[in-house]
Amino acid sequence: MLGAFAQKKEILKKQPNIILIMADDLGYGDVGFNGNENVMTPHLDNMSKEGVTLTNFYAAAPLCSPTRASVLTGRSPFRQGIFAAHTGGMRPAETTIPELLKKVGYQTGFFGKWHLGWVEPDQVESRGNYSPPWHHGYDETFATKSAVPTWNPTKTPKGWTSWGAMEDGSWGGSVYVQNGKPVTDNLDGDDSRIIMDRAIPFMEKSISENKPFLATIWFHTPHEPVVAGPEYLAKYPNLPEGQKHLYGCITAMDDQIGRLRSFLKEKNIDDNTIIFFTSDNGPSGPITKKGIASAGPFRGHKHLMYEGGLRVPSIALWPNHTISGLVSDFQSSTVDYLPTILDILDIPVSKKILLDGVSFKSVILDGNTEKRTVPIAAGYKRLHGGTDIYAYVSGDYKICIPNKGEKMMLFNLKQDPGESNDLAEEKPELLKKMSAELEKIKDSWRLSNEGNDYQW
């Protein structure tokens, strides 16, 4: 027992590698470790068994860009001006995880879907800014601006005509940009494999130079257009066509996560590497309504402030450190990644910048069962009509404006996780109290967005 403790203490002296993995539009119910018995995700399921599964984990918004910004900064999207998808870009003044880790000797790499600004200066549209990952602390990059097909990412899938794909340069042109330059090699087949083909050499280089690394791997899977290759379609012979493609590309992504874990073990660094896995939001609305994708037991989907849009799969794994097999209902969020990582690395959090997240280090390393003391607030701006919609979770209760034009609702999530019973009329005083608390947070967000955080 004493020897194991000494070994753990020795490992803690090293700077652990950090890997941030994010899926795109992966529903809470579309992974095996959350109860789906049809989809094949053996590597994620093993991560869940070996690490900590966070069942009460929230995206900062029910769509892409705002959540991605929250991961890197520990701040609400409303503080930074990343209100919706394809709008603006991350401000240069924002402090990010890679910037902070570079200061303590980390090599930093980004691989996959960026969606926090344009990555090619000559492709910028009127509503966006040129704000690539290498402007925000990443040394090595392999990135797309936004979504691509999950199979053959440079080619528009047969029969797929939405989004004006060829016109806006999303597909068919210089889809991927590597270290600032468009690339055309090795872009056929499974997109998750294409991404991992660039991430692993970055990690190998860091290992050879004896440097700790931060690898941010943001898959496009399973964002539409959802396409699986023949090998993966064949794994689901008895399912409807749409589900074959969805589950097929999820299994392909899972295979690459397995490949990553095998690499870490081969290099003898798995017990000095922390992996965080999550999704940017709930499953796509159209394919959820068709019964193809699933938010599990939760109501709603992407773009809605119900739990189905916000509650996402989440795992934290650090072999010999995280509590093996722990399933925690600690309320946590994508804004918590930055303070958690800084806490693990013993890096002081600057008081100059307001954070919305808290550290969940004690949950994943010590099994702490205390309740969260800082409420979780989420929201985003609907582009068409400009309506802001919000959710606010405090203890067992949640208030939310689920969608544009709807009234504020109140739910007891402990008794009613499926949000079928609106308590707004039954508990008007609680609704009033929580609404006032949310307004205070929104005032703070507004001041940050106006630049108050950057006056120092």
C-alpha positions, 0 to 999 in steps of 0.5 A: 500500500505504501509503495503504491502511494509513493508511486502515485506521489512520484507521478504527481511530480511530473507534469501530466499530459492533457488530452481534451477530446470532444465529439460533435452533436453526440447525444447523451444516449448515443454511447454504450456507457450511458446505456445504449446497447446497440451502438458499439463504443467499446473503447469509450465504455472501457474509459468509463469503467477505468475512469470517472463518468460524469452523468450530470455534465452540461455543455455551456450552450446547446450548440457548437461555437459557444461551448467550444469557447467555454472549454478553452476559457472557463467562461460563459460564451456571453462573456466573450461574444461567442453568442452562436455558431459562425459568428465573430471569433474568439477575442485575442484578449481571452486567456486560454488553456493552451496559452496558460500551459505553454507558460509552464513548458507544455507543447500544444496541439489542436486537431479537428473542428475549430469553429471559433473563427475562420482559419483562412484569411481569404475565406472570411465572411462578413459575420466572422473574423480570422481567429485561427487556433494558432492565434490562441496558444496552439503550436501545432494545428490541423483544423477546419473552420466548421463541419465536414462529412464524417467520411471523405470530408472533402467530398459532398455526399451523394444527395446532400445539398443543404448549407450551400456546401461547395459555394461557401468553401466548407467542402470540396476546397481547402477543407483542412488547414495545417499550421496555417497552410491548406493541405490536400494529402491523406484526406480520404476515408474516415474523418476521425482517422484523418484527425488522429493521423495528425494528432499522434505524430504531434504527441510522438514529437513531444515525447521524443523531446521529453516535453509535456503536451496538451492535445485538443482533439475535436472530432466532427463526428457525428455532426451532419452530414453523417456518413459511415464508410463501408467497413462501419456500415457492415457492423450494423446490418440490421439497423435502418439506413440512417442509424447505420451511418450514425452508429457507424461513424460513432464506432469509427471515432471510438476506434480512433480513441482506442488507437490513441489509448494503445499509443499512450500505453505503448509509449508508457505514458498512459498513467501520466496522461489525463483524458477528458471526453465530452460532446459540444451539445446534444444530438441534432434535432432533425435526426433525433426527431426521426428516432435516429439519434438519442438524448437518452432519458432527456427531453429535447435536442441540439438548439433547445435549452432542455436537458437533451440539448445541454446534458452531454456524455462525459468521462475523465480518465487518469490511470492510477489517479481518477477513481476507477469506475466512479459514476458521479452525479456532480453537476459540472460543465464545460466551463469547468475544464480550465479551472480543473486543469489548472487545479490539477497542475497547481497553477494559480487562477488569475483573479483579473479575469472572471471565470464561470467554472469551478474545479472538479478535481476533488470529484474525479481524484478523491470521489468528493460527493459534496454538492456544487455551490456555484450554479450553472448558467447556459445560453445562446442567441438564436441567429434568426430573430436575435432572441437570447435563450437561457437555462440556469441550474441551481441544486435540484431546480432548473429554470429555462427558456427552452426555445425562441418565443417561449416563457420561462419554465421551472423544473425539479430535475431530481424528481423530473429529469425528463422535464415533463412537469413545469412548476412555474405556476406552482412555485412562483416565488422560487421562479422569481428568486432563480430568475433574479439570480440569473439576471445578476449573472447576465449583468456580469456577462454583459459587463465582460462582453463590453470589455470590463475584463480587459481594462487591466 
